[in-house]
Structures are given as C-alpha cells and as structure tokens.
C-alpha cells in the first residue's frame, strides 16, 4: 500500500523534487511510483540517499514512461551506479546510496536546453487549453456576434455555476499567460548565466514550498466556491436534475482519469482523447445546465423582489391605453387572459439577480411585451448591464428624462422595417411587408435596472404612460434612492 502525496512539480522544480524525495527517504518513505502530480511512497527503513531528476529533451508530453529513449537512458544510468525509480513523461527519477556519485548531467548547457524545450511545451500547452476554453464559451464574439457574446457573458454572471466557469476560464488564461512570461524571463536569465560561466538557476525547494502552499489554498477556495455556488444552491432549491448531472459528470470524469492513469506508461492514445471529449460533453450539458437555463416557470411564482407574480404585467401597463386599432382593454379580463400566455423566469447569483417576463402575441398583448429587472450590489456589474442594454446594434436613441428619482432613456429598434429590396419583392408578389418598430425603455435607480421592450402600435399607444407606470412600480422596490 503506497502513501500518496500531492505535489505539483513543474519543469523548473528539479532541485525541489530531489530535495523533497531525499527528505521523504530520510523519514522512511521511499519513492516508488508517480501519477501526474501524485507521488507514491513505500514505507522502508530511513535512508540517506541521493536523488537525481533528469529531463529528457526528445520525449514528448504525449509519450508514456515506457519508450525507447527512456529505456536507453535508464540502461546507461544503471551502468553508472544509479537506480531507476519511476518516470513521469519526460522526467526520469533515479537514486543512489552513494552521495559522492558522479552526477547524471554534467553539461550545464545540455541540461538547460532539455529544460527549455520541455518548459516551452508545457507553457504553450497551458496557454492552448486556456484559449480553447475561451473559444468554446465566447466563440460568438470572434464570429462577429459581439452582441451575442455580450449576452453570453451576462448569462454567465446570472448563475453561480456560470461565475465558477468564468473564474476557471480566467484562471487558465492568466496561468497560461504567466507561464509564457516566466518562460521568456527564465530563458534570458539562463543564457546570461551560461555566457558568464555561471550555473543556471532553477526553483529552489523553499520557493517551491511557497508555491505549493499557494496552490493548495487556491484549490481549497475553489472547492469552497464550488460548494457555495453550485452544490448548496442546488440542494436548497431541490434541483435534483442538476445534482444528478453533477454526479454523472464526476463519475465519468474520474473513470476516464483513472483509466488514462492506468495506461499512462503506454503514452497517448486516440481513444483516451475520445473518452476525454465525452467527459467534456457531459460537463457542458450537465454543469452549465443548458436545458434548465431556458426553462420557463409559471408566471404566478413568488420571486425575490416581486412578492407575488411578475413585477410588471402587460395588462397593467397598457390598461386604458388605446392600442393601434383604438380598442380599450379592461384590466381584470386582461390579467386573466395574460396569465396563460406569459413566461416568467428568474436567475440569481452572488453578483447579479434578474427577473424576466415575456408575453406572446394575443388579444390583449399585441405589443410582444417583455421586460427584465436586474439587481446587483456591484456598480461595475450594473454598468456592464446598462451598456449591454443600451449599446445594441440597430438601436436609435429616442430621448431621455427624469421621472422623479428614476432616470429613463428611450430607444427605438427599427430592424423590423423592411428594406427597399424586401418592399420591391413584396410589391411584385402583391404583398407589401408591414413596418415593425419596437420601443425600448431603460430605467435606472439605485441597485436596479429595468429594461422594457414592446411593439410600437402607432400614435394610439402612449409611450409616456407606459414609462410613467413602469417608473411608479419601480419606485416601490426596496433600496430606491
């Protein structure tokens, strides 16, 4: 039975690895196996031994420990009195009970070139993973859909799971960028030391221990954040579907990881990549909860800021307000008909909360009415939501004013107006396309932003009445200045 320790040694941590293995051997724990960042030790009599970690330049990160290059290297080292312990990709770990034995690597320049080659591969791979995850989540921005990319960011901010995903993406990107910068700085320092006939500096054990403690604290914080943002929320809301998805994901992910580790000596195989992609697909459909993000809840559900039902209703804003055909609506009848033709959704995270309401075209709500009410304690988040709501393609500013303490800014969306080509085609077919203009009002005060969108029905529909009624409702919210 091996005793496993987690130590995330990097390419520059060769002296730290040797020091750590020697300390463990002096305590009676001899290194026997390695699996990624986990090192297995066997209980033995304490020994005063010397460890050496050699970096092979021509061994790829996709190759296992059993390859021709490694076997030849191990044969020559054992012929010189060194004993092979284990290998982890390009790192060969050996030991000797003779502390005065000739070192394995005596040419400082050759050692530096091997470390430089593997360090470059490691830094490039880390950066590639960070960029890949960024492309997966934000590909609409690069495809020319900056507006869609902005709303994707908003959807991430509206859920704790999305914030966790965003945090991990930023960590991968910043980690990859830091790796590239560290690689460039180290290469320059190594070349300078070689030109001055000085030894190349690697990361000592004391510095590595600070890095190791920081990594473990970060992982602990990540686990706590995952529990607070995902597990606790799903248990409190009794979202058993999400919990089941998480359970399935972790079972598949760890099964694939264990299978890959058990075959690690054979190196990279395409079936491992296929299994890993399957785990990624399960994660995307499980953790991100695409199916539940777009689920619509009944409009009568209590919410965090509305008390009972939606904050605004189409029948409330347009009751007594003539539509394009000059008809007047009765509020009570309107509410009854609207109840069955509306959708009400709620999203909440530690950064942003939102309530959305949409009505389908019907007898009472021909305006295609919708609104979203945002709440956040953080000004930067509110500013982002405001810019996202106001700076949309096709929006034309239609004036702004104050209604008491509520600041209102109006926009018109004329993307529904047919183009000249569409008008000509319609006329040729005997059917002239109708103009469709949407009115948008953005109301702001305190921790709230209210965005209202409805179809313009001409002069019979008073925009001032709609905005005034919405502002009156907004003034009743707690925290209004």
C-alpha positions as CSV (number, residue, x, y, z in Angstrom):
1,X,0.0,0.0,0.0
2,X,1.6,3.3,-1.1
3,X,1.3,6.6,0.7
4,X,0.4,9.3,-1.9
5,X,1.4,12.9,-1.7
6,X,0.2,15.7,-4.0
7,X,3.0,17.9,-5.2
8,X,2.6,19.8,-8.4
9,X,6.2,20.0,-9.5
10,X,7.0,22.0,-12.6
11,X,9.8,21.7,-15.1
12,X,11.9,24.2,-13.2
13,X,11.4,22.4,-9.9
14,X,14.1,19.8,-10.4
15,X,16.2,20.8,-7.3
16,X,12.9,20.9,-5.3
17,X,11.9,17.4,-6.4
18,X,15.3,16.0,-5.5
19,X,15.3,17.7,-2.1
20,X,11.7,16.5,-1.4
21,X,12.4,12.9,-2.3
22,X,15.5,12.9,-0.1
23,X,13.7,14.3,2.8
24,X,10.9,11.7,2.5
25,X,13.6,8.9,2.2
26,X,15.2,10.2,5.4
27,X,11.8,9.9,7.2
28,X,11.4,6.3,6.0
29,X,9.3,6.8,2.9
30,X,10.9,5.7,-0.4
31,X,9.5,6.9,-3.7
32,X,8.0,4.1,-5.8
33,X,5.6,5.5,-8.3
34,X,4.3,8.7,-9.9
35,X,0.9,9.6,-11.4
36,X,0.8,13.2,-12.7
37,X,1.2,15.4,-9.6
38,X,0.7,12.5,-7.2
39,X,3.8,10.7,-5.8
40,X,3.6,7.2,-4.2
41,X,5.9,6.3,-1.3
42,X,6.5,3.0,0.3
43,X,7.4,2.6,4.0
44,X,11.0,1.5,4.5
45,X,14.0,1.9,6.8
46,X,15.1,5.6,6.8
47,X,18.0,6.1,4.3
48,X,20.4,8.8,3.5
49,X,20.3,8.6,-0.3
50,X,20.8,11.0,-3.2
51,X,18.1,11.5,-5.8
52,X,18.5,12.9,-9.3
53,X,15.8,14.0,-11.7
54,X,16.8,14.2,-15.3
55,X,14.7,15.9,-18.1
56,X,14.8,14.1,-21.5
57,X,14.7,16.6,-24.3
58,X,13.3,14.3,-27.0
59,X,10.5,12.7,-25.0
60,X,7.1,14.3,-25.8
61,X,4.4,15.0,-23.2
62,X,2.2,12.6,-25.1
63,X,4.6,9.6,-24.7
64,X,4.4,7.3,-21.8
65,X,7.3,6.4,-19.5
66,X,7.9,3.2,-21.5
67,X,9.6,4.3,-24.7
68,X,12.9,3.6,-26.4
69,X,14.6,6.9,-25.4
70,X,13.7,6.3,-21.7
71,X,14.9,2.7,-21.7
72,X,18.3,3.6,-23.3
73,X,18.7,6.4,-20.8
74,X,17.9,4.2,-17.8
75,X,20.3,1.5,-19.0
76,X,23.3,3.9,-19.1
77,X,22.4,5.4,-15.7
78,X,22.2,2.0,-14.1
79,X,25.5,1.1,-15.6
80,X,26.9,4.2,-13.8
81,X,25.6,3.1,-10.4
82,X,22.2,4.9,-10.4
83,X,18.9,3.0,-9.6
84,X,15.9,3.8,-11.6
85,X,12.7,4.5,-9.6
86,X,10.0,5.7,-11.9
87,X,9.3,8.1,-14.8
88,X,6.7,10.8,-15.3
89,X,6.6,11.7,-19.0
90,X,9.9,13.5,-19.7
91,X,11.2,13.3,-16.1
92,X,13.4,10.3,-15.1
93,X,13.8,9.8,-11.4
94,X,16.8,7.9,-10.1
95,X,18.6,7.4,-6.8
96,X,21.9,6.2,-5.3
97,X,23.1,5.4,-1.8
98,X,26.5,6.9,-2.7
99,X,26.1,10.7,-2.2
100,X,29.5,11.2,-3.9
101,X,28.5,9.5,-7.1
102,X,29.1,11.4,-10.4
103,X,26.1,13.4,-11.4
104,X,24.0,12.2,-14.3
105,X,24.1,15.5,-16.0
106,X,27.4,17.3,-16.1
107,X,26.9,19.5,-19.1
108,X,25.1,22.6,-17.9
109,X,24.2,23.8,-21.4
110,X,22.7,20.5,-22.5
111,X,20.6,20.3,-19.3
112,X,19.4,23.9,-19.9
113,X,18.4,23.0,-23.5
114,X,16.4,20.0,-22.3
115,X,14.6,22.0,-19.6
116,X,14.0,24.9,-22.1
117,X,12.4,22.5,-24.6
118,X,10.1,20.9,-22.2
119,X,9.3,24.2,-20.4
120,X,8.3,25.7,-23.7
121,X,5.9,22.7,-24.5
122,X,4.4,23.0,-21.0
123,X,3.8,26.8,-21.2
124,X,2.4,26.5,-24.8
125,X,0.0,23.7,-23.8
126,X,-1.3,25.6,-20.7
127,X,-1.9,28.6,-22.9
128,X,-3.6,26.5,-25.5
129,X,-6.0,25.0,-23.0
130,X,-7.0,28.4,-21.7
131,X,-7.6,29.8,-25.2
132,X,-9.5,26.7,-26.2
133,X,-11.9,27.0,-23.3
134,X,-12.3,30.7,-24.0
135,X,-13.2,29.9,-27.6
136,X,-15.7,27.3,-26.6
137,X,-17.6,29.8,-24.4
138,X,-17.1,33.0,-26.3
139,X,-16.9,31.9,-30.0
140,X,-19.8,34.3,-31.0
141,X,-17.6,37.3,-30.3
142,X,-14.9,36.0,-32.7
143,X,-17.6,35.0,-35.2
144,X,-18.7,38.7,-35.5
145,X,-21.6,38.5,-33.0
146,X,-20.3,40.8,-30.3
147,X,-23.9,41.4,-29.1
148,X,-24.5,37.7,-28.7
149,X,-21.1,37.4,-26.9
150,X,-22.1,40.1,-24.5
151,X,-25.4,38.3,-23.6
152,X,-23.4,35.1,-23.2
153,X,-21.3,36.9,-20.6
154,X,-24.5,38.2,-18.9
155,X,-25.9,34.7,-18.7
156,X,-22.7,33.6,-17.0
157,X,-23.0,36.4,-14.5
158,X,-26.6,35.4,-13.7
159,X,-25.8,32.0,-12.3
160,X,-23.3,30.9,-9.7
161,X,-22.2,28.0,-11.9
162,X,-21.6,30.5,-14.7
163,X,-19.4,32.6,-12.4
164,X,-17.5,29.5,-11.5
165,X,-16.9,28.6,-15.2
166,X,-15.8,32.2,-15.9
167,X,-13.4,32.1,-12.9
168,X,-11.9,28.9,-14.2
169,X,-11.5,30.3,-17.7
170,X,-9.8,33.4,-16.3
171,X,-7.5,31.2,-14.2
172,X,-6.5,29.1,-17.2
173,X,-5.9,32.2,-19.3
174,X,-3.9,34.0,-16.7
175,X,-2.0,30.9,-15.8
176,X,-1.1,30.3,-19.4
177,X,0.0,33.9,-19.9
178,X,2.1,33.8,-16.7
179,X,3.7,30.6,-17.9
180,X,4.7,32.2,-21.2
181,X,6.1,35.3,-19.5
182,X,8.0,33.1,-16.9
183,X,9.4,31.0,-19.8
184,X,10.7,34.1,-21.6
185,X,12.3,35.6,-18.5
186,X,13.9,32.3,-17.4
187,X,15.4,31.7,-20.9
188,X,17.0,35.2,-20.9
189,X,18.4,34.6,-17.4
190,X,19.7,31.2,-18.3
191,X,21.5,32.4,-21.4
192,X,23.1,35.3,-19.4
193,X,24.4,32.9,-16.7
194,X,25.8,30.5,-19.3
195,X,27.6,33.3,-21.1
196,X,29.1,34.3,-17.7
197,X,30.2,30.7,-16.9
198,X,27.7,30.7,-14.0
199,X,25.3,27.9,-13.1
200,X,21.7,28.1,-14.4
201,X,19.3,28.9,-11.6
202,X,16.2,26.7,-11.0
203,X,13.5,27.0,-8.5
204,X,14.8,26.0,-5.0
205,X,12.8,24.0,-2.5
206,X,11.9,26.9,-0.3
207,X,10.4,28.8,-3.2
208,X,8.6,25.7,-4.4
209,X,7.0,25.3,-0.9
210,X,5.5,28.8,-1.0
211,X,4.2,28.0,-4.5
212,X,2.8,24.6,-3.3
213,X,1.0,26.2,-0.3
214,X,-0.5,28.9,-2.5
215,X,-1.8,26.3,-5.0
216,X,-3.4,24.2,-2.2
217,X,-5.0,27.3,-0.7
218,X,-6.3,28.2,-4.2
219,X,-7.7,24.7,-4.7
220,X,-9.4,24.8,-1.3
221,X,-11.0,28.1,-2.1
222,X,-12.1,26.7,-5.5
223,X,-13.8,23.8,-3.7
224,X,-15.5,26.1,-1.2
225,X,-16.7,28.3,-4.1
226,X,-18.0,25.3,-6.0
227,X,-19.9,24.2,-2.9
228,X,-21.4,27.6,-2.2
229,X,-22.1,28.4,-5.8
230,X,-23.4,25.1,-7.1
231,X,-23.9,22.3,-4.6
232,X,-25.6,24.3,-1.8
233,X,-27.8,26.2,-4.2
234,X,-29.0,23.1,-6.0
235,X,-29.7,21.3,-2.7
236,X,-31.6,24.3,-1.3
237,X,-33.7,24.6,-4.4
238,X,-34.0,20.8,-4.6
239,X,-32.7,20.8,-8.1
240,X,-32.2,17.0,-8.3
241,X,-31.7,17.1,-12.0
242,X,-28.6,19.3,-11.6
243,X,-27.3,17.1,-8.8
244,X,-27.7,14.0,-10.9
245,X,-25.9,15.7,-13.8
246,X,-23.0,16.6,-11.4
247,X,-22.9,13.1,-10.1
248,X,-22.8,11.6,-13.6
249,X,-20.1,14.0,-14.7
250,X,-17.8,13.3,-11.8
251,X,-18.3,9.5,-12.2
252,X,-17.4,9.7,-15.9
253,X,-14.6,12.2,-15.4
254,X,-12.8,10.2,-12.7
255,X,-13.4,7.0,-14.5
256,X,-11.7,8.4,-17.6
257,X,-8.9,9.8,-15.5
258,X,-8.3,6.6,-13.7
259,X,-8.3,4.6,-16.9
260,X,-5.9,7.1,-18.5
261,X,-3.6,6.9,-15.5
262,X,-3.6,3.1,-15.6
263,X,-2.4,3.2,-19.2
264,X,-0.1,6.2,-18.7
265,X,3.1,4.1,-19.4
266,X,1.9,3.4,-22.9
267,X,1.6,7.1,-23.8
268,X,-1.1,8.9,-25.7
269,X,-3.9,7.0,-27.4
270,X,-6.7,8.4,-29.6
271,X,-9.3,6.5,-27.6
272,X,-8.2,8.4,-24.5
273,X,-8.9,11.7,-26.3
274,X,-12.4,10.4,-27.4
275,X,-13.2,9.4,-23.8
276,X,-12.0,12.8,-22.6
277,X,-14.2,14.6,-25.1
278,X,-17.2,12.6,-23.9
279,X,-16.5,13.8,-20.4
280,X,-16.3,17.4,-21.6
281,X,-19.6,17.0,-23.4
282,X,-21.2,15.7,-20.2
283,X,-19.8,18.6,-18.3
284,X,-21.1,21.1,-20.8
285,X,-24.6,19.7,-20.7
286,X,-24.5,18.8,-17.0
287,X,-22.8,21.6,-15.1
288,X,-23.8,24.5,-17.3
289,X,-27.4,23.3,-17.3
290,X,-28.3,24.5,-20.7
291,X,-31.7,22.7,-20.5
292,X,-32.7,24.4,-17.3
293,X,-31.4,27.9,-18.2
294,X,-34.1,28.2,-20.9
295,X,-36.9,26.5,-18.9
296,X,-39.8,28.9,-18.3
297,X,-41.5,29.0,-14.9
298,X,-45.2,29.8,-14.3
299,X,-45.9,33.5,-14.0
300,X,-47.5,33.2,-10.6
301,X,-44.3,32.1,-8.8
302,X,-43.1,34.2,-5.9
303,X,-39.8,35.9,-6.6
304,X,-37.1,37.7,-4.7
305,X,-38.4,41.2,-5.3
306,X,-41.9,41.0,-6.7
307,X,-43.8,39.4,-3.8
308,X,-46.4,37.5,-5.8
309,X,-46.1,37.0,-9.5
310,X,-44.2,39.2,-12.0
311,X,-43.0,42.7,-11.3
312,X,-44.8,44.2,-14.3
313,X,-47.6,42.9,-16.5
314,X,-48.6,43.9,-20.0
315,X,-52.2,44.4,-18.8
316,X,-51.1,46.8,-16.1
317,X,-49.0,49.0,-18.4
318,X,-51.5,49.1,-21.3
319,X,-54.8,49.0,-19.4
320,X,-56.9,52.1,-20.5
321,X,-54.2,52.9,-23.1
322,X,-55.5,52.6,-26.6
323,X,-53.8,50.3,-29.0
324,X,-53.3,50.8,-32.7
325,X,-56.8,49.9,-33.6
326,X,-58.3,52.2,-30.9
327,X,-59.6,49.4,-28.7
328,X,-59.6,49.8,-24.9
329,X,-58.9,46.9,-22.5
330,X,-60.2,46.0,-19.1
331,X,-57.5,45.3,-16.6
332,X,-59.2,42.3,-14.9
333,X,-60.1,40.5,-18.1
334,X,-56.6,41.3,-19.4
335,X,-54.9,39.7,-16.5
336,X,-56.9,36.6,-16.8
337,X,-56.1,36.2,-20.5
338,X,-52.5,37.2,-20.0
339,X,-51.9,34.5,-17.3
340,X,-51.9,31.7,-19.7
341,X,-49.9,33.4,-22.4
342,X,-46.8,34.6,-20.5
343,X,-43.5,33.2,-19.3
344,X,-41.7,34.2,-16.1
345,X,-38.0,33.3,-15.4
346,X,-35.6,34.1,-12.6
347,X,-31.8,33.9,-12.4
348,X,-29.7,34.6,-9.3
349,X,-26.0,34.6,-8.5
350,X,-23.7,36.1,-6.0
351,X,-23.1,39.0,-8.5
352,X,-26.3,39.6,-10.3
353,X,-30.0,38.8,-9.9
354,X,-32.6,39.1,-12.6
355,X,-36.3,38.6,-13.2
356,X,-37.7,38.4,-16.8
357,X,-41.2,38.4,-18.2
358,X,-42.4,37.8,-21.7
359,X,-45.9,37.7,-23.3
360,X,-46.8,36.0,-26.5
361,X,-48.9,37.9,-29.1
362,X,-52.6,37.6,-28.1
363,X,-55.8,39.5,-27.9
364,X,-54.6,41.7,-25.1
365,X,-50.8,41.9,-25.7
366,X,-50.3,42.6,-29.4
367,X,-47.2,44.6,-28.4
368,X,-45.0,41.5,-27.8
369,X,-44.2,42.9,-24.4
370,X,-41.2,41.8,-22.3
371,X,-39.1,43.2,-19.5
372,X,-36.1,42.3,-17.4
373,X,-35.4,43.7,-14.0
374,X,-31.8,43.5,-12.8
375,X,-30.4,43.9,-9.3
376,X,-26.8,44.0,-8.1
377,X,-24.8,45.4,-5.2
378,X,-21.8,45.9,-7.5
379,X,-21.7,49.1,-9.6
380,X,-19.3,47.6,-12.2
381,X,-21.8,44.8,-12.9
382,X,-24.7,47.3,-13.2
383,X,-22.6,49.4,-15.6
384,X,-21.9,46.4,-17.7
385,X,-25.6,45.5,-17.9
386,X,-26.5,49.1,-18.7
387,X,-24.1,49.3,-21.6
388,X,-25.2,45.9,-22.8
389,X,-28.9,47.0,-22.7
390,X,-28.3,50.4,-24.4
391,X,-25.5,49.7,-26.9
392,X,-27.2,47.2,-29.1
393,X,-27.0,47.1,-32.9
394,X,-29.9,48.8,-34.5
395,X,-30.9,50.9,-31.5
396,X,-31.5,54.6,-32.1
397,X,-31.7,56.9,-29.1
398,X,-35.2,58.5,-28.6
399,X,-34.6,60.9,-25.8
400,X,-34.0,60.7,-22.0
401,X,-35.6,62.4,-19.0
402,X,-36.1,62.0,-15.2
403,X,-39.3,60.8,-13.7
404,X,-38.8,61.8,-10.1
405,X,-35.7,59.8,-9.0
406,X,-35.9,57.4,-11.9
407,X,-33.7,58.1,-14.9
408,X,-35.4,56.9,-18.2
409,X,-33.7,56.6,-21.5
410,X,-35.7,55.6,-24.6
411,X,-34.6,53.7,-27.8
412,X,-36.3,52.6,-30.9
413,X,-35.4,49.4,-32.7
414,X,-36.1,49.6,-36.4
415,X,-34.7,46.3,-37.5
416,X,-38.3,45.3,-38.3
417,X,-38.6,47.9,-41.0
418,X,-38.5,46.2,-44.4
419,X,-35.6,47.1,-46.7
420,X,-36.1,48.5,-50.2
421,X,-35.4,45.1,-51.7
422,X,-37.9,43.5,-49.4
423,X,-40.5,46.1,-50.3
424,X,-39.9,45.6,-54.0
425,X,-40.1,41.9,-53.7
426,X,-43.3,42.2,-51.7
427,X,-44.9,44.6,-54.2
428,X,-44.0,42.2,-57.0
429,X,-45.7,39.4,-55.1
430,X,-48.7,41.6,-54.3
431,X,-47.9,41.7,-50.6
432,X,-46.3,44.8,-49.0
433,X,-44.4,43.9,-45.7
434,X,-45.6,45.8,-42.7
435,X,-43.3,48.0,-40.7
436,X,-42.5,46.8,-37.2
437,X,-40.8,49.1,-34.8
438,X,-40.0,48.2,-31.2
439,X,-39.8,50.7,-28.3
440,X,-37.2,50.1,-25.6
441,X,-37.1,52.0,-22.2
442,X,-34.2,51.6,-19.8
443,X,-35.0,52.8,-16.3
444,X,-32.2,53.1,-13.7
445,X,-32.1,53.9,-10.0
446,X,-30.1,52.5,-7.1
447,X,-29.2,48.8,-7.4
448,X,-31.8,48.3,-10.2
449,X,-32.0,48.4,-13.9
450,X,-35.3,47.8,-15.7
451,X,-35.4,47.2,-19.4
452,X,-38.8,47.2,-21.2
453,X,-39.4,46.3,-24.8
454,X,-42.7,46.3,-26.7
455,X,-44.0,46.7,-30.2
456,X,-45.0,50.2,-31.3
457,X,-48.6,50.3,-32.4
458,X,-48.6,53.9,-33.6
459,X,-49.9,57.2,-32.1
460,X,-52.7,55.3,-30.3
461,X,-50.1,53.9,-27.8
462,X,-48.7,56.5,-25.4
463,X,-45.0,55.8,-24.6
464,X,-45.2,58.4,-21.8
465,X,-47.9,56.4,-20.0
466,X,-46.1,53.2,-20.3
467,X,-42.8,54.7,-18.9
468,X,-44.7,56.5,-16.1
469,X,-46.5,53.4,-14.9
470,X,-43.2,51.4,-15.0
471,X,-41.4,54.1,-13.0
472,X,-44.2,54.1,-10.4
473,X,-43.8,50.4,-10.0
474,X,-40.1,50.7,-9.8
475,X,-40.3,53.3,-7.0
476,X,-41.9,50.7,-4.7
477,X,-38.8,48.5,-4.8
478,X,-36.6,48.4,-1.7
479,X,-33.4,50.3,-2.0
480,X,-34.6,53.0,-4.4
481,X,-32.8,56.3,-3.9
